[in-house]
Amino acid sequence: MHMFYDTGYFMGGMHALWWLFWLALIGVIIVYGWGRPSERRRQPRETPHEALRRRLASGEITPDQYEERKALLDRDSGGKP
């Protein structure tokens, strides 16, 4: 007497489950990506000095505030802009 019935349904079902597993795995990889291509295309972050210049140019801060904050940044970074 056979313990497992070899009618083809059981083995065919297991085969189909493996195909579904691999398709789902590939789908997850495609959806979430291998390191997010959108992150690779993202522009580099602006430096504190660039942010300060942008704020001065847009009128958010006065030239006096710019000079004070730039001096603090230069002091903290060792003079490197």
N, C-alpha and C positions, 0 to 999 in steps of 0.2 A: 504494500500500500504506500502510495506516495504522500509525503508530508505536505509538499507544495504542489498544487495543481498546475500543470504546465499547459494551460489552455491558451496562453499568449496574452491574456488580458492583464495578468499580474505583471509580467515582465514588460509589456508594452506600456503599462501605466507608470512603472518606475522609470522607464526610458523617457517618457513624456515629462515626468517631474524633474528629471535632470536637465532637460532642455529648458523648461520653465525657470529653473534655478539659474542657469547660465545666462539666459536672456534678461532676467531680472538684474543680475549682477552687472551685466554690460550696460543696462539701462541706467542703473545708479551711477556707474562711472561716467557715462555720457552726461547725465543731468548735473552731477556735482563736479565733474571735471577732475583732471589730474593736477591740481594746483591752481585752479581758477584762472583761466586765460584773462578774464576781466581784471584781475588783480595785477597780472603781469603788464597790462597795457596802462595801468593807472600812472598818472604823472607823479614824479617824486614830490615828497612833501616840501613845502617851502621852509626855508631856514628862518630863524628868528629875525635876522637882519632883513631878509626879504619881506617878511610880514610887517616889520616896522616901516620900511620904505613904502609898502603898499598903503598902510594906514595914513602915512603922511601925505601921499599923493591923493588919496581919496578925501582928505580933509578931516579924518577922524581925530587926528592929534595935531597940535600946533608944532611949528619948528622948534620951539623951546622944549616941549615935551619929547620931541624926537631926539634932540641932542642929549637930554638927560637919560633917556632909556637906552640910547645907543652907547653912551659912556658906561652904563651899567653892564650891558651885554659885552662890550669890549673888555671890561675889567674881569668879568666872570669867565670869558673865553680865552683870556690871555692875549687879547689884542687881535685875534683872528676874526675877520668879518665873515 
